Amino acid sequence: MEVSEPRLVLVFSGKRKSGKDYVTDLIQDRLGSDVCCILRLSGPLKQQYAEEHGLDLQQLLGPGPYKEQYRANMIGWGETRRHDDPGFFCRLATREACQPVWVVSDARRQTDLQFFCSEFPRQTQSVRVQSSEKTRKQRGWSFSTGVDDAESECGLDSGVEFDWIITNEADAPSLDEQLQPILKLAEEAVTSSRRRPPDDPVLVL
């Protein structure tokens, strides 16, 4: 599978209802979709799961109760796939990416981060979005056994020195202010990609 080499890869992680999607959507909105794409690792996972189990993909991709009733089983199914091939879903997510800035919105475990750090060591930066339990509960989160204590939620809670930490709380500095250094880094990567000829395609096996 051939993919164009990105100039910057921002790998985001965070607990459920921490606001990862909101923050990554904000980054893409600031940079523009012509230079920044959002890669959701859960997208190809859910597509493959839906195909194998005869489920409604659009409802699995949405935020409603349909997804929640299959979440625990889908996590177990995904773990089996990753055990056989740790980079399986990462490769699926990157297969159509062509913009210079990649934003991975939902890294959940060490193997997700390791894939991008291994394939794109110069370009990869890790970002953690954090919110308190109180704030997450206000956004609709409640603890679910088999989900919130599984590797898919806890795999990056420790053992990682993140390059950036974004605090998504009402009393924290504004997201625009916190994201300024990251946006500047992305803009520099875009400028660099326009000045230099594109790299040869990278072959991801």
Backbone as JSON, one array per atom type, in Angstrom:
{
  "sequence": "MEVSEPRLVLVFSGKRKSGKDYVTDLIQDRLGSDVCCILRLSGPLKQQYAEEHGLDLQQLLGPGPYKEQYRANMIGWGETRRHDDPGFFCRLATREACQPVWVVSDARRQTDLQFFCSEFPRQTQSVRVQSSEKTRKQRGWSFSTGVDDAESECGLDSGVEFDWIITNEADAPSLDEQLQPILKLAEEAVTSSRRRPPDDPVLVL",
  "N": [[0.85, -1.19, 0.0], [0.73, 2.14, -0.94], [1.51, 5.34, 0.39], [1.55, 8.92, 0.47], [4.23, 10.67, 1.88], [3.74, 12.38, 4.91], [4.19, 15.79, 6.12], [3.81, 16.51, 8.71], [2.63, 14.76, 11.52], [0.11, 14.62, 13.76], [-0.68, 13.04, 16.59], [-3.39, 12.33, 18.4], [-4.73, 11.69, 21.66], [-6.94, 10.71, 24.36], [-9.33, 10.61, 27.07], [-12.72, 9.25, 26.95], [-15.19, 11.62, 26.05], [-13.49, 13.72, 26.52], [-13.1, 15.56, 24.61], [-11.68, 15.18, 22.25], [-12.4, 14.93, 19.51], [-13.59, 17.4, 19.05], [-11.45, 19.16, 19.4], [-9.63, 18.29, 17.42], [-11.16, 18.68, 15.12], [-11.3, 21.43, 15.23], [-8.65, 22.16, 14.73], [-8.37, 21.27, 12.07], [-10.25, 22.96, 10.9], [-9.0, 25.44, 11.26], [-6.67, 25.15, 9.74], [-7.51, 24.25, 7.26], [-9.06, 21.97, 5.02], [-7.69, 21.28, 2.76], [-5.04, 21.1, 3.31], [-4.88, 19.7, 5.64], [-5.78, 16.64, 7.0], [-8.08, 14.57, 8.78], [-7.53, 11.65, 10.46], [-9.25, 8.93, 11.5], [-8.87, 6.33, 13.54], [-10.77, 4.63, 14.49], [-12.64, 4.55, 12.51], [-12.05, 2.77, 10.17], [-11.98, 0.46, 11.73], [-14.62, 0.24, 12.71], [-15.96, 0.05, 10.29], [-15.03, -2.39, 9.24], [-15.88, -4.08, 11.28], [-18.66, -3.72, 11.17], [-19.2, -4.76, 8.62], [-18.52, -7.46, 8.97], [-20.33, -8.24, 10.87], [-22.83, -7.58, 10.03], [-24.0, -5.02, 10.57], [-25.27, -1.6, 11.02], [-23.36, 0.73, 9.61], [-23.31, 3.59, 9.62], [-24.71, 4.25, 11.94], [-23.01, 3.11, 13.8], [-20.86, 4.79, 13.53], [-21.84, 7.13, 14.56], [-22.83, 9.17, 17.48], [-24.75, 8.01, 19.11], [-26.92, 5.71, 21.07], [-26.89, 3.26, 19.73], [-24.25, 2.62, 18.96], [-23.13, 2.31, 21.48], [-24.21, -0.06, 22.51], [-22.85, -2.01, 21.21], [-20.25, -1.53, 21.76], [-18.46, -2.74, 23.73], [-18.14, -5.41, 22.77], [-17.14, -4.85, 20.25], [-14.72, -3.7, 20.91], [-13.34, -5.92, 21.98], [-13.23, -7.53, 19.69], [-11.68, -5.89, 18.03], [-9.27, -5.92, 19.47], [-8.42, -8.53, 19.09], [-7.86, -8.51, 16.34], [-5.77, -6.63, 16.34], [-3.91, -7.98, 17.84], [-3.06, -9.94, 16.11], [-2.05, -8.32, 14.08], [-0.6, -5.49, 14.77], [-0.52, -2.98, 13.45], [-2.69, -2.9, 11.76], [-5.23, -1.41, 11.63], [-4.25, 1.17, 11.61], [-2.87, 1.33, 9.18], [-5.02, 1.02, 7.41], [-6.39, 3.4, 7.93], [-4.68, 5.34, 6.91], [-4.55, 5.03, 4.19], [-5.66, 6.62, 2.15], [-4.78, 9.13, 2.63], [-3.44, 12.27, 1.76], [-2.74, 14.88, 2.25], [-0.42, 17.39, 3.54], [-0.44, 17.61, 6.34], [-1.3, 15.42, 8.85], [-3.83, 14.53, 11.06], [-4.31, 12.48, 13.61], [-7.02, 11.4, 15.23], [-7.8, 9.73, 17.34], [-6.0, 7.96, 18.82], [-5.42, 5.13, 20.85], [-3.92, 3.23, 22.14], [-0.65, 1.91, 22.99], [0.47, 0.69, 20.72], [-0.71, 2.04, 18.61], [0.42, 4.63, 18.69], [3.1, 3.88, 18.47], [3.17, 2.88, 15.87], [2.98, 5.17, 14.16], [5.16, 6.65, 15.08], [7.18, 4.96, 14.35], [6.88, 4.64, 11.53], [6.9, 7.3, 10.65], [9.06, 8.91, 11.95], [10.33, 11.47, 12.12], [8.29, 13.26, 11.73], [6.21, 12.88, 13.54], [4.19, 13.91, 16.25], [2.97, 13.77, 19.55], [-0.16, 14.29, 21.15], [-2.05, 15.04, 23.97], [-5.35, 15.22, 25.05], [-7.01, 16.47, 27.77], [-9.48, 16.27, 30.35], [-11.35, 16.87, 33.33], [-12.97, 14.35, 35.42], [-15.38, 15.31, 36.37], [-16.08, 17.29, 34.48], [-16.26, 15.69, 32.2], [-18.4, 14.05, 32.89], [-20.41, 15.94, 32.89], [-20.61, 16.28, 30.22], [-21.84, 14.01, 29.46], [-20.62, 11.58, 30.01], [-20.34, 8.39, 31.58], [-19.11, 5.9, 33.79], [-18.27, 2.79, 32.38], [-18.08, -0.57, 32.8], [-15.69, -2.74, 31.38], [-15.31, -1.13, 29.25], [-14.37, 1.51, 30.0], [-12.35, 0.66, 31.64], [-10.75, -0.78, 30.03], [-8.04, -1.55, 27.68], [-8.4, 0.05, 25.48], [-9.25, 2.47, 26.48], [-7.44, 3.04, 28.45], [-4.87, 2.59, 27.59], [-2.98, 4.55, 26.93], [-2.65, 6.02, 29.19], [-0.46, 6.05, 30.83], [3.16, 5.87, 30.75], [3.86, 7.36, 28.54], [5.44, 10.2, 27.25], [4.03, 12.96, 26.43], [4.18, 15.2, 23.66], [2.63, 17.46, 23.6], [0.13, 18.85, 25.72], [-3.25, 19.36, 26.0], [-5.6, 21.12, 27.76], [-8.88, 20.75, 28.17], [-11.01, 22.47, 29.47], [-13.43, 24.58, 31.11], [-12.31, 26.55, 32.76], [-9.72, 26.69, 31.93], [-6.98, 28.04, 29.91], [-8.02, 29.42, 26.74], [-8.89, 27.25, 24.0], [-7.98, 28.1, 21.52], [-5.78, 29.63, 22.26], [-4.15, 27.67, 23.51], [-3.68, 26.0, 21.37], [-2.15, 27.43, 19.6], [0.79, 27.12, 19.39], [0.91, 24.56, 18.22], [-0.55, 24.89, 15.87], [1.1, 26.73, 14.62], [3.36, 25.13, 14.2], [2.26, 23.32, 12.4], [1.62, 25.01, 10.26], [4.16, 25.8, 9.49], [5.09, 23.35, 8.6], [3.45, 22.99, 6.39], [4.24, 25.14, 4.78], [6.87, 24.36, 4.34], [6.43, 22.06, 2.83], [5.53, 23.16, 0.49], [7.67, 24.52, -0.47], [9.65, 22.61, -0.93], [10.34, 19.85, -3.13], [8.0, 17.1, -3.36], [8.39, 14.19, -1.31], [9.53, 10.92, -2.28], [7.05, 8.36, -2.7], [6.12, 6.55, 0.23], [6.54, 3.22, 1.07], [4.35, 1.32, 2.77], [4.32, -1.57, 4.44]],
  "CA": [[0.0, 0.0, 0.0], [1.54, 3.35, -1.01], [0.95, 6.59, 0.88], [2.48, 10.04, 0.37], [4.78, 10.95, 3.21], [3.28, 13.66, 5.45], [5.19, 16.69, 6.71], [3.56, 16.53, 10.15], [1.6, 13.84, 12.0], [-0.29, 14.93, 15.13], [-1.4, 11.87, 17.1], [-4.16, 12.74, 19.57], [-5.38, 10.71, 22.52], [-7.66, 11.3, 25.49], [-10.46, 9.82, 27.57], [-14.04, 9.53, 26.37], [-15.8, 12.91, 26.4], [-12.49, 14.74, 26.82], [-13.19, 16.57, 23.57], [-10.67, 14.95, 21.2], [-12.95, 15.24, 18.18], [-13.82, 18.85, 18.96], [-10.15, 19.81, 19.26], [-9.04, 17.97, 16.12], [-11.96, 19.38, 14.12], [-10.91, 22.84, 15.31], [-7.37, 22.27, 14.03], [-8.62, 21.17, 10.63], [-10.94, 24.18, 10.5], [-8.03, 26.54, 11.22], [-5.67, 24.93, 8.7], [-8.16, 23.98, 5.99], [-9.04, 20.55, 4.66], [-6.8, 21.03, 1.63], [-3.69, 20.82, 3.81], [-4.96, 18.93, 6.88], [-6.82, 15.61, 7.02], [-8.28, 13.89, 10.06], [-7.53, 10.19, 10.35], [-9.92, 8.32, 12.65], [-8.55, 4.92, 13.56], [-11.99, 3.87, 14.77], [-13.44, 4.48, 11.29], [-11.88, 1.47, 9.5], [-12.34, -0.61, 12.66], [-16.07, 0.1, 12.72], [-16.4, -0.4, 8.97], [-14.74, -3.81, 9.15], [-16.75, -4.75, 12.26], [-20.02, -3.68, 10.64], [-19.28, -5.69, 7.5], [-18.44, -8.84, 9.43], [-21.43, -8.56, 11.78], [-24.09, -7.18, 9.44], [-24.52, -3.89, 11.33], [-25.43, -0.31, 10.36], [-22.1, 1.47, 9.8], [-23.54, 5.0, 9.94], [-25.06, 4.35, 13.36], [-21.81, 2.82, 14.57], [-20.0, 5.97, 13.47], [-22.49, 8.23, 15.26], [-22.65, 9.25, 18.93], [-25.95, 7.54, 19.8], [-26.94, 4.46, 21.86], [-26.62, 2.09, 18.88], [-22.82, 2.32, 19.08], [-22.8, 1.92, 22.84], [-24.61, -1.44, 22.8], [-21.88, -2.91, 20.59], [-18.9, -1.04, 22.03], [-17.6, -3.7, 24.44], [-17.83, -6.52, 21.87], [-16.31, -4.32, 19.18], [-13.38, -3.53, 21.48], [-12.71, -7.24, 22.03], [-12.96, -7.94, 18.31], [-10.55, -5.1, 17.57], [-8.05, -6.37, 20.14], [-8.0, -9.76, 18.42], [-7.24, -8.1, 15.08], [-4.49, -5.98, 16.63], [-2.97, -8.99, 18.33], [-2.52, -10.58, 14.91], [-1.36, -7.32, 13.26], [-0.76, -4.25, 15.53], [-0.7, -1.79, 12.62], [-3.75, -3.16, 10.78], [-6.18, -0.31, 11.49], [-3.49, 2.39, 11.27], [-2.62, 1.32, 7.74], [-6.28, 1.28, 6.73], [-6.75, 4.8, 8.11], [-3.79, 6.24, 6.17], [-4.4, 4.62, 2.8], [-6.07, 7.66, 1.19], [-4.3, 10.43, 3.11], [-2.49, 12.88, 0.82], [-2.4, 16.23, 2.68], [0.85, 17.44, 4.26], [-0.64, 17.48, 7.79], [-2.22, 14.37, 9.26], [-4.26, 14.61, 12.45], [-4.89, 11.21, 14.07], [-7.89, 11.95, 16.28], [-8.25, 8.81, 18.38], [-5.06, 6.92, 19.24], [-5.92, 4.58, 22.11], [-3.01, 2.28, 22.77], [0.76, 2.12, 22.69], [0.8, 0.26, 19.36], [-1.13, 3.1, 17.67], [1.47, 5.66, 18.69], [4.34, 3.28, 17.97], [3.09, 2.74, 14.41], [3.3, 6.44, 13.51], [6.53, 7.01, 15.45], [8.08, 4.08, 13.59], [6.78, 4.91, 10.1], [7.18, 8.72, 10.39], [9.71, 9.36, 13.19], [10.65, 12.91, 12.12], [7.09, 14.09, 11.62], [5.16, 12.56, 14.52], [4.09, 14.6, 17.55], [1.85, 13.22, 20.32], [-0.94, 15.32, 21.83], [-3.03, 14.51, 24.91], [-6.44, 16.11, 25.44], [-7.44, 16.04, 29.09], [-10.58, 16.93, 31.04], [-11.64, 16.22, 34.62], [-14.14, 13.46, 35.42], [-16.57, 16.15, 36.57], [-16.41, 17.89, 33.19], [-16.66, 14.62, 31.28], [-19.75, 13.64, 33.29], [-21.32, 17.0, 32.42], [-20.74, 16.09, 28.77], [-22.58, 12.79, 29.21], [-19.86, 10.36, 30.27], [-20.51, 7.63, 32.81], [-18.2, 4.77, 33.77], [-18.83, 1.54, 31.86], [-17.16, -1.69, 32.98], [-15.37, -3.39, 30.12], [-15.0, -0.08, 28.29], [-13.5, 2.54, 30.6], [-11.21, 0.02, 32.29], [-10.08, -1.59, 29.0], [-6.86, -0.92, 27.08], [-8.82, 1.07, 24.52], [-9.39, 3.74, 27.19], [-6.36, 3.24, 29.42], [-3.6, 2.19, 27.03], [-2.02, 5.66, 26.87], [-2.75, 6.77, 30.43], [0.86, 6.12, 31.44], [4.24, 5.37, 29.92], [4.06, 8.21, 27.36], [5.74, 11.61, 27.47], [3.39, 13.64, 25.31], [4.82, 16.44, 23.21], [1.73, 18.56, 23.91], [-1.04, 18.52, 26.54], [-4.31, 20.35, 25.86], [-6.58, 21.01, 28.83], [-10.17, 21.17, 27.62], [-11.86, 22.82, 30.61], [-13.96, 25.95, 31.04], [-11.44, 27.49, 33.47], [-8.37, 26.63, 31.36], [-6.81, 28.98, 28.8], [-8.85, 29.06, 25.59], [-8.29, 26.28, 23.1], [-7.23, 28.84, 20.49], [-4.49, 30.0, 22.86], [-3.35, 26.46, 23.73], [-3.35, 25.37, 20.09], [-1.32, 28.29, 18.76], [2.09, 26.54, 19.02], [0.7, 23.42, 17.34], [-0.95, 25.44, 14.58], [2.3, 27.32, 14.03], [4.16, 24.02, 13.74], [1.59, 22.8, 11.2], [1.76, 25.98, 9.17], [5.55, 25.71, 9.04], [5.19, 22.11, 7.83], [2.79, 23.23, 5.1], [5.14, 26.02, 4.02], [8.01, 23.54, 3.93], [6.02, 21.14, 1.77], [5.35, 23.92, -0.75], [8.98, 24.96, -0.94], [10.45, 21.48, -1.35], [9.62, 18.84, -3.93], [7.48, 16.03, -2.52], [9.22, 13.0, -1.14], [9.06, 9.73, -2.98], [6.06, 7.65, -1.91], [6.63, 5.61, 1.23], [5.85, 1.94, 0.97], [3.98, 0.78, 4.07], [4.04, -2.99, 4.25]],
  "C": [[0.89, 1.25, 0.0], [0.8, 4.54, -0.43], [2.0, 7.68, 0.68], [2.97, 10.37, 1.77], [4.31, 12.31, 3.71], [4.44, 14.51, 5.96], [5.03, 16.78, 8.22], [2.43, 15.56, 10.47], [1.33, 14.16, 13.47], [-1.17, 13.79, 15.62], [-2.06, 12.25, 18.42], [-4.7, 11.54, 20.35], [-6.07, 11.44, 23.67], [-8.83, 10.42, 25.87], [-11.74, 10.15, 26.81], [-14.6, 10.83, 26.93], [-14.77, 13.95, 26.85], [-12.51, 15.85, 25.77], [-12.18, 16.41, 22.45], [-11.19, 15.37, 19.83], [-13.15, 16.74, 18.0], [-12.49, 19.57, 18.68], [-9.55, 19.54, 17.88], [-9.83, 18.61, 14.98], [-11.59, 20.86, 14.07], [-9.59, 23.08, 14.57], [-7.57, 22.21, 12.52], [-9.32, 22.43, 10.11], [-9.97, 25.34, 10.36], [-7.07, 26.39, 10.04], [-6.28, 24.78, 7.31], [-8.01, 22.53, 5.58], [-8.14, 20.25, 3.47], [-5.39, 20.69, 2.09], [-3.71, 19.92, 5.05], [-6.09, 17.91, 6.78], [-6.9, 14.99, 8.4], [-8.38, 12.4, 9.8], [-8.14, 9.62, 11.63], [-9.66, 6.82, 12.6], [-9.77, 4.06, 13.81], [-12.85, 3.7, 13.52], [-13.28, 3.15, 10.57], [-12.21, 0.3, 10.41], [-13.85, -0.85, 12.62], [-16.59, -0.39, 11.38], [-16.2, -1.91, 8.83], [-15.66, -4.61, 10.08], [-18.18, -4.83, 11.74], [-20.2, -4.67, 9.51], [-19.34, -7.14, 7.97], [-19.64, -9.25, 10.28], [-22.79, -8.1, 11.26], [-24.77, -6.02, 10.16], [-24.58, -2.62, 10.49], [-24.19, 0.54, 10.63], [-22.35, 2.91, 10.22], [-23.92, 5.18, 11.4], [-23.87, 4.02, 14.26], [-20.87, 4.02, 14.61], [-20.56, 7.15, 14.24], [-22.31, 8.17, 16.76], [-23.77, 8.6, 19.75], [-25.81, 6.2, 20.51], [-26.66, 3.21, 21.04], [-25.17, 1.66, 19.02], [-22.51, 1.75, 20.45], [-23.15, 0.46, 23.12], [-23.65, -2.46, 22.19], [-20.44, -2.59, 21.0], [-18.0, -2.1, 22.66], [-17.2, -4.86, 23.53], [-16.92, -6.08, 20.74], [-14.87, -4.12, 19.66], [-12.65, -4.87, 21.51], [-12.34, -7.76, 20.66], [-11.75, -7.21, 17.76], [-9.24, -5.53, 18.19], [-7.51, -7.64, 19.49], [-7.29, -9.43, 17.11], [-5.86, -7.48, 15.32], [-3.45, -6.97, 17.13], [-2.29, -9.68, 17.15], [-1.67, -9.62, 14.09], [-1.55, -5.95, 13.92], [-1.03, -3.01, 14.68], [-1.85, -1.88, 11.64], [-4.65, -1.95, 10.57], [-5.48, 1.01, 11.16], [-3.23, 2.46, 9.77], [-3.89, 1.6, 6.95], [-6.63, 2.77, 6.79], [-5.92, 5.73, 7.24], [-3.8, 6.01, 4.67], [-4.78, 5.69, 1.78], [-5.6, 9.05, 1.6], [-3.26, 11.0, 2.15], [-2.1, 14.3, 1.24], [-1.07, 16.22, 3.46], [0.73, 17.29, 5.77], [-1.69, 16.41, 8.06], [-2.56, 14.57, 10.74], [-4.96, 13.29, 12.8], [-5.71, 11.54, 15.32], [-8.12, 11.03, 17.46], [-7.28, 7.66, 18.64], [-5.46, 6.44, 20.63], [-4.93, 3.68, 22.83], [-1.59, 2.52, 22.28], [1.09, 1.76, 21.24], [0.36, 1.28, 18.32], [-0.04, 4.16, 17.55], [2.77, 5.12, 18.12], [4.34, 3.15, 16.45], [3.55, 4.04, 13.74], [4.72, 6.89, 13.85], [7.54, 6.19, 14.67], [8.08, 4.43, 12.11], [7.19, 6.35, 9.75], [7.84, 9.36, 11.62], [10.0, 10.86, 13.25], [9.41, 13.77, 12.23], [6.11, 13.94, 12.79], [5.3, 13.32, 15.83], [2.85, 14.04, 18.26], [1.18, 14.33, 21.12], [-1.98, 14.63, 22.72], [-4.07, 15.57, 25.22], [-6.98, 15.61, 26.77], [-8.56, 16.92, 29.64], [-10.83, 16.17, 32.33], [-12.84, 15.29, 34.48], [-15.42, 14.27, 35.57], [-17.03, 16.75, 35.24], [-16.91, 16.84, 32.21], [-18.06, 14.12, 31.6], [-20.78, 14.67, 32.83], [-21.55, 16.88, 30.92], [-21.43, 14.76, 28.42], [-21.85, 11.49, 29.48], [-20.29, 9.71, 31.57], [-19.66, 6.38, 32.68], [-18.91, 3.51, 33.3], [-17.78, 0.44, 31.99], [-16.94, -2.42, 31.66], [-15.04, -2.42, 29.0], [-14.0, 0.88, 28.89], [-12.34, 1.97, 31.39], [-10.45, -0.89, 31.32], [-8.89, -0.82, 28.41], [-7.24, 0.19, 26.12], [-9.02, 2.43, 25.16], [-8.17, 4.06, 28.04], [-4.96, 3.01, 28.85], [-2.54, 3.28, 26.97], [-2.09, 6.55, 28.12], [-1.39, 6.94, 31.1], [1.89, 5.59, 30.45], [4.51, 6.19, 28.67], [4.38, 9.63, 27.82], [5.22, 12.37, 26.26], [4.14, 14.92, 24.95], [3.97, 17.66, 23.58], [0.58, 18.03, 24.78], [-2.03, 19.67, 26.43], [-5.34, 20.1, 26.96], [-7.9, 21.61, 28.36], [-11.17, 21.37, 28.76], [-12.3, 24.28, 30.5], [-13.01, 26.95, 31.68], [-9.99, 27.45, 32.99], [-8.22, 27.73, 30.31], [-7.6, 28.5, 27.58], [-8.11, 28.06, 24.7], [-7.49, 26.96, 22.01], [-5.84, 29.2, 21.01], [-3.59, 28.78, 23.01], [-2.88, 25.84, 22.42], [-2.41, 26.19, 19.22], [0.04, 27.69, 18.42], [1.96, 25.37, 18.06], [0.32, 23.9, 15.95], [0.24, 26.07, 13.86], [3.21, 26.24, 13.45], [3.58, 23.44, 12.44], [1.76, 23.73, 10.02], [3.19, 25.97, 8.61], [5.76, 24.45, 8.2], [4.58, 22.28, 6.46], [3.67, 24.09, 4.21], [6.33, 25.24, 3.48], [7.64, 22.62, 2.77], [5.84, 21.86, 0.44], [6.68, 24.36, -1.34], [9.79, 23.82, -1.53], [9.65, 20.53, -2.23], [9.13, 17.74, -3.03], [8.42, 14.86, -2.45], [8.69, 11.88, -2.02], [8.01, 9.05, -2.1], [6.72, 6.68, -0.94], [5.83, 4.32, 1.12], [5.63, 1.4, 2.37], [3.56, -0.66, 3.89], [3.05, -3.48, 5.29]]
}
